[in-house]
């Protein structure tokens, strides 16, 4: 009972049945993936929870993510929109990134330096030794302290501390006299004064003119700030500053244009380059000043309009108006002269004073020069001359698509996919467009289907979105067969599995990691083979000890008569160890060893401890 009601209050009204919340229909993984594909086709990216209801019929992406997470509306719990896109569409899931360690980052940095001769920074792009990683994300994790890192660091600081690499964020102070000395040396060597885009400073490989410009403007490295390289050179060396140019006069521009015409026989354009009569001026800057109203000019003009008004120079941007009647006359003349109808790529229009078919097609679509727009040469020919328009595609049926698919299979031995390109023998048709029509319901099709599902239903083609479940026993049986056949254990790059047509070792590894197709997840092919078959895992090699390495060194000496070096290759009877890997572990402190030593020092210790004869 409501304690705030009185006996005189009317009883509360019952809620009409029509206003009570109705049970929402169940969802399926395939339906959500179809919505994701439609969103990607429309917006060029995959959906996120913050996208609201964009691209959805009667729900939101946040609600879909909640259903996947909690197991609502017929779905299994424990998933998310990001995990679903990662498993079925290969979109990287940022919420399940592996942990990082400084030693692992240094290992990748050493590999980058070996490959390129340079140490990486946050702008070096993808990490070549770790697919899916990039140096920008690693730098962010070092700074913020995510993915198992303590934070308050960076790639530059880590490399400076562990590899002695110069940290550009801790550069020495600058002085005005030093900058002017570098500028004078540059001018003496090249005849020009430097600017911020000139690049590195000669004999100062770690310094650039852009860094000097930044320090001058922002007041870094001991400078007061509020200046620039151009302002400094103007005040101290009298160099022209393009950011502080003198005012222009119309009569002055006309004098320069007349001199250009007298010298070349042509009138200048914005692409005509420098103006010899005005040192430092270019026709591009003059045109910009006329258009934007800079340097004392009123603006709203251009070099072409100015010369047309003052010197009667033809302005190609001031073309006369067009009409459909005029364009049809040109079309008929082209057909009479060449025997074919023109297209937008047919070049110049004969007898039309510099007009081109591409420009006419453009104005037909955009709607300028007296035309209403939203048309094209193809549409105009279809409407007025009955010429078939290739952009208007005919209706489709399932029977017709299956007939084309059978022909494709007969010709190539494979069923078509959305990546199979054009449909041979059918003009203007592609398998990608057919799949889009099947999915969205265009061109007479009901929609809600795909090319893969159509072929799976009517031709028995394997659909990768409906793969059979996997078991650990089955995977190990395939691995044993692979080892018996080729003599090595499979890896994710080992390709297809002959014992399971359509399966690949990369797909098996993905299922083990993510936990799909009946597997629990959190595993990998390498870890499974290490655990079940004792195969060495290159990503998690066993720990080493100095005593163990000493035994290998002495055994190498007894076997070969010389002491081992880094380049001596594999170590016998060690399940995949190499002298190069041992040397790296000794120098970097990996695999349970202490850093600061080397293979050479271990060999010297063994030599000193060896009894002399």
N, C-alpha and C positions, 0 to 999 in steps of 0.2 A: 504494500500500500504506500502511496506517495504521502509523506508526512506534511507536505505543503498544500494538499488539497483540503477543502472544507466540504461539509455535507451539502452546501448549496451549489458547489461547482458542478457543472454538467459532466457526465462520464466521458472519458476520452473516446474519440472516434476510432473505430477499427480501421486499419490500413487496407484500402482496396486491394483485391488480389492482383489487379493489373499493375499496381505500383510496387509489388513485392519483387525483390531481386530474383531474377531467373538464373538457373544453373547454366554456367558457360559451357559450351561444347568442348570435348576433349581435343587436345593438341597431339600432333605426332612430330617426330624429328624431321621427317621428309617435308612436312608442311612448313615448319620453321625454316628449313634450308631453302625452300622455294621462295619464301618471303625474303630471305637474305640475298639470294641470287637476284631477285627483282630489284631490291634496294641497291645492290652493287652495279647492276646494269644502268640504273637511273642516275645514281649520284657518283659513281666511280670509286666508291670505297665501301667497306663492310660496315654494317650498323653497330651502334653502341647503345648502352642503356640510356644515354642522355639525348637520344634522337627522338624521343617522344613517340608520336604515332605516325611518323613519316613512313609511307610505304606500307602501312598495315591497314587491314579492313576495319577492325572493331576493337583493337587493343593497343597497347604501347610496348615498346621494346623493353622497358623496365619491368612490365608485367610478365613478359615472356621470360626474362631472366629470372624473375622470382619463381615462376612455375618450374623452370629447370632446376633451380636451386633447392626448392622445398618439395618437389614432386607433386605439383598440383596439376589438375586438368588432364589426368591420365599419363603423366610423365614420371620417369624414375627420378628420385632425388639425387643430390650430390653433384650436379653439373652446373653449367652456366653458359651464357651466350658466347663468352670468349673461348671457353673450352670446346664448345660445339664447333665453332668456326676453325679452331686450331686442328681438331681431329679430322673434320670433313672437308675443309677448304684450305688447310695449310697456313692459316693466318697465325702469326706468332703471338703466343699468349704471354703477355708481360707479367702476369701474376704468378707464373711458375718458372721463372728464370733460375738457372742453377747458381749455386753460391760461388763466390770468387775469393781468391786469396792473393796477397802480394806476390807470392812465389809463382803462381799460375800466370798472373799478368806479366811478370818479368819474363817468363818463358815465351809468351806470345810476342813480347816486345823484342826479345832476342831473335826470334824467327823473322819478325818484320825487318829488323836491321840486316839480317843475313840476306833476305830476299831483295831489299831495295837499297841497302847502303845508308839508310836514314833511320833515325829513331822516330817512333810514332808520336803523334799528339792527338788532341781531341778532334781534329779535323781530318784525320787520316783515313776515314771511311771504315769499311768492313775489316774485321780481323781475319787475315788469310788463314791462320792456323786454327780458327774456331768458327766454323760456319754458323751464321745467325747472330754473332756478336759484332759490335762496332765500337770503335774507340771513343766515340762521343758518350755512349751509354756507360762504358767502363769509367770514364772520367767523372760522369755524374755520380756513379756509385761510390767512387773514391771520395768525392766532395761531401755527399750527403750522408754516407754511411749505411748503404743498403747492401743486400745480397751477401751478408756476412762480413762486410768490411767495417772498420772502426769509424771512418769519416775524417773530415778535416784534412784531406790530402788531395792529390791530383796526379795525373800521369807525369807532368813535368817534375813535381816534387819527388815522386817515387823514383824516376830515372836519375834525377840529380843525386839522390841519396845512395842508390844501389849501383848505378852504372856511371856516375860522374858526368852525366850529360848536362850541358849548360841550360839553366832555367831562364827562359826569356821573360818570366814574370818577375825576376829579381835582377834586372839589368842595372848597370852602373849609372850614376847621375850624368846629366848632360849640362853643357854651358853654351851660351850664345856664341862665344868665340870659337868653340870647337865645331859647332854646326856650320858657321861661316867658313871655317878653314876647309871642311869637307866640300862645301858648295863651290869654293874657289878652285879646289883641285878638280872637281867635276867639270866646271866651266873651262878650265885650261885644257883638259883632256878632250872634251867633246865639242866645245864651242857653244853649248847650250847651258842654261841653268836648270837645276833639278826641280822636279815637282814630286808630289806625294806618290805618284804611280811610277816613278823612275826605277824602283826595285832596290836591290842591295847596294850598300855603300862600298865602293872599292876599298880593298885592304881592311875592311871591317865586316867580315862575312856574317856576323850575328846582328848587324845593324841594317835597317832599311829606312828609306826616306819616308815611308808610311808611318813607321814607328816614331820618327822624328816629328812628323806632322801631328800625330796623336799626343806626344809629350808637350808640344808647343800649345796645342789648343786646350788640353785638359789639365795642364799644370802638373805633369808627372816628372819624375826623375830629376827633381830639383829646379824645374823651370816654373815661372810664375803663372803661366796659362793665359788664356784669352787671346792668343796670337795664332799664327799659322806660318808655314814655310813661305807662302807667297807674300804675306805681309812683312816678314822679316827681310826677305830679299829686296822688296821694294824700298823699305826704309833704310837698309844698310848698303845696298848695291844698286838701287835705282832700277830694278827689274820691273817690267810691266806686270801688274796684277790684274788677271782677267776678272776677278771678283769686284774690282773697283775701277771699271773702265770709264773713260770720259763720255760726255753726252754726244749724241749723233744729231746731225741736221739733214733734212731732206735734200737740200741742194748739194751737200757733201756726198751723199749716197749716189745722186745723179752724176756727179763728176766722176766717181769711181766706176760707175756702170758704163758711161760713155767711153772712158779710157779702156775698159775691158772689151767693149764692142769694137773699138778702133784697132785694138791689138789682135783680137782673135776672129773677128767677123761674126761673133755670136754674142747674145746677151747673157749675163750671168744668171746662175741658179744657185740655190743653197748648197749644191754640191761642187761649186766651182773653185773651192779651196781658198788659199790666202789672197789678200788684196795687196799687190805690190806697192800701190800708192799710199798705203796706210799700214805701217809696220805693226804686226801683231793682230791685225783685223782679218777676219774671214767672212765670206759671204753667208756662211751658216749662222754666225753670230749676228750679222746684220739682219737676217731674216727673223731670227728669234726675237731681236729687239723690236722689229716692226710688228710681230704677232702679239707679243706679250706686253708691249708698252714699256720697254726698259730703256734706260740711258736717255731719258728726256723725250722719248717718242710717245704719241698718244695711245698706240696699240690698236688691235682689231684690224690690222693690215697684214700684208705679206709682201715679199720681194716680187712675186709674180704679179699681184694686183697693182703694186706701186709702179712697176715698169709698164704695165698695160695702160694705166691711167696717164702716166707722164710721157711715155715714149711709144705708145700704141703697139706694144709687144704682145703677140697672141698669148693668151693665158689658157693652158690646157685644162685648168680647173674651172674655167668658166665656160664649159661646153654648152651648146644650144640645147633647147628642150627637144625631147623625143616623143613620138607617138607610136601606138601599135600599128597604125597604118603605114608609117614610114618604115618600121622594122619589118613588117610583112613584105613590103616592096623590096627591101634588101634581101630577104630570105628567098623570094621568088627569083630575083636576079642571080643569086648565088647558085640556085638549083638549075637555072637555065644555062649558066656558064660552065658548071662543073659536073652536072648530072647527079649531085648529092645534096642533101640538106645539110646546112652547117651545124656545128656544135660550138660550145664555148671555147674549144681549143683550136678553132679553124683560122685563127690569126686575124689579119686586117680585113676590113670590109671594102671591097672594090668600089671606088667612086664615092667614098663617104668621108673624105677629108680627115684621115687619121683615126677613124673609129675602128674598134676591134670587136669581134664577137664576144670575147671574154668580158669586155667592159659593158656591152649591151646586156649580157646575161646578168652581170652584177647589178646594174641599175633596175632591171626587171625584178630582181629579188629584193633589193633594198628599198626601192621606191623613191627615186630621185629623178631630176631632169624632166618633170612633168608626168612621170609614171606612178601608178598607185602602189606598186610593189607586190610581194607575195606571189611571184610568178617566176618563170624561167623560159629560156628558148624552147626547151622540150615541151613544157606545158602550152606555150603559145602555138607551137606547131601541131600539137595534139588537138587543141581546141579549134584552130582556124584552118588547118590543112590536113587533118586526119592522120598525122604521122604517129605511129605507136610510141608511147612514152615508157622507156625502160624502167623508170623509177616506180611505176604503178604495177605491182606484182599481182599475178592471178591468185585465185583461191587454191587452197591445199586440202587434201584428204589423207587419212591414214593409209589408204590403199596405195595412193600415188607415192607417198614417202617410202613405204615399204618396197615398192617396185624399184625406186631409185636406189634404195639401200641394197637390194639384191643384186642390182647391176654393179654397184660399187664392190660388193663382196666377190662377185664373179671375176671382176677385173683385177682386184688387188689382193684377194685372199683374206682381207680384213673387213670388219664391219665399220661403217663410218662413225666418227665422233664429231664433236663441235669444232675440233681442230683440223678436220679433213679438207678444209678449203671449199672450193667451188664444186657444184654437182656437175659432173662431166655430162655433156650433151644437153644440159638444161640452162639456157642463157640467163644470167643475172640471178642465179640461185646459189646459195651457200648453205652448208650444213649448220653453220652458226645461226643464220637467219631462220632456218627451219626449226631449230631447237627453241629459239625465242618465240616463234609463232605457236609451237606446241605448248610452251609454258604459259604464255600470256593470253592465248586464245584469239590470235589475229588470223586474218586471211581464211575465215570460215571454219577454223578449228575450235573445239569446245574449251581448250585451255586446261591448266592443271596437270600437264603431262610433260615429259622430256623425251629426247631422242633415245637416251639410254633405257628408260623404262619401256618405251614403245618396242625397242628391239628385244629387250628381255622378255616381254610378254608374248610377242608374236614370232620371234626368231630364236629364243633361248640364249641370247647373248648375255654374258656375265655382267652384272651391274655392280660397280665398285662401291656404290652406296648401300648395298645389301649383301655384304660379305658374310660367309659362314663363321661360326665361332672357332676360337683357337684354344688349345690346351698346351701346358708345358710339356707333357709327354709327346704330343704330336710334333712340337717344334724341335725337341731333342732327337726324335727319330729322323726328321728331315736333316738335321745337322750331322748326325752319324752317317747318313747316306752321302751327304756332300763330302765328308772327310774320307769316306771309303772310295769315293769316285775320283777326287782331285788331289787328295793327300794333305789338304789344309782345311782348317775350320772356317766356316762362313763368316763374312762380315756384312755390314749394311750395304757395301758396294758390290756384293757378290752377284747381284742381278736376280734373275728369276729362279724359282725352285722347280726343277723338273718333276719331282714327286707330287707337286701340288700346282697344276696348271693355273696360271693367272696370279699366283702368289709371288711376292718378291721378298728378299731378306730385309729391304728397307721398310716395307709395310709391316713385317713381323716385328722389327725393332720399334717402330712407332707404336704399335699396339701394346707391346710390353711396357713402354714408357708411360703412355697416356692412360692405359687401362680400358681398352675397348675390346670388343669381340670376345667377351667372357673372361678377359684377363684382369687381374687386380690392379695393375699399374705400378709405377714406381720402380720399374726394373729396366733392363736393357738386354740386348742379345749378347753383348760382351760379358756383362755381369752373370747372366745365366750360364754361359759356357764355362766361365771361371768357376762358378759354384758347383756345377753338375759334372763338368768334364775336365776340370783342372787346367783350362786353357789360359794362357797369360793374357791379361787385360792391359793393353798399352796405355789406357787412360788411368789405370790404377796399378802401376808396377809394384812389386814387393819391396820392402825396406832393405836397405843395404847396411853393411858395417865395414869398418876399416879392416878388421881381421879377415872377413870374407874376401875383400878386394885383394888383400895381401896374398891369400892363398891362390887366387886367380893369377896374380902377377908372377908368383914363383912357378906356378904350373906352366904359364906361357913361356917363361925362360927355359925351363927344363925341356919343353917340347920343341922350341924353335931355336934356342941358343942365343936369343937376344931379348931385351926387355920390351914390354909392349908400349905402343904409342896410341894416341887418340884415333889414328886412321887405320888401325889394324883390324877393324871389322868385328864380326861376331866372336863371342867367347864360347868355346866348345863346352857342352854339357851344362849349360846354364839356362836353358829354356828361353832363348830369345835375347839375352843380354849382349850388348855391344860395348866396345871400349869407348866409343863416342858418348853413349848414354852414361856410362860410369864417370867419365871425365866431367860431363855437364852436372851430374848430381854432386860431385865433389866440389866444384867451383861455386855452385849456386846454393848449396845446402838443401837439396831435395832428398826425398826418400829416406828420411831419418838421419842424414849426415849433417855435419856442421859445416857451414860455408867458410870460405877463406883458404881452402887447400886446393890441391890439383893432383892430377894423375902423375905429373912429373915428380912432385914431392913424395908421393907414396912410393914410386919406383926408386927414388933416391934412398928412402928409408930402408927398403928391401935390399938395396945394394950394400948399404952400410952394415946391415945386420947379417949379411951373408958371410960365412966363415971363409977366410982367405986361405988358399992352398999354399 
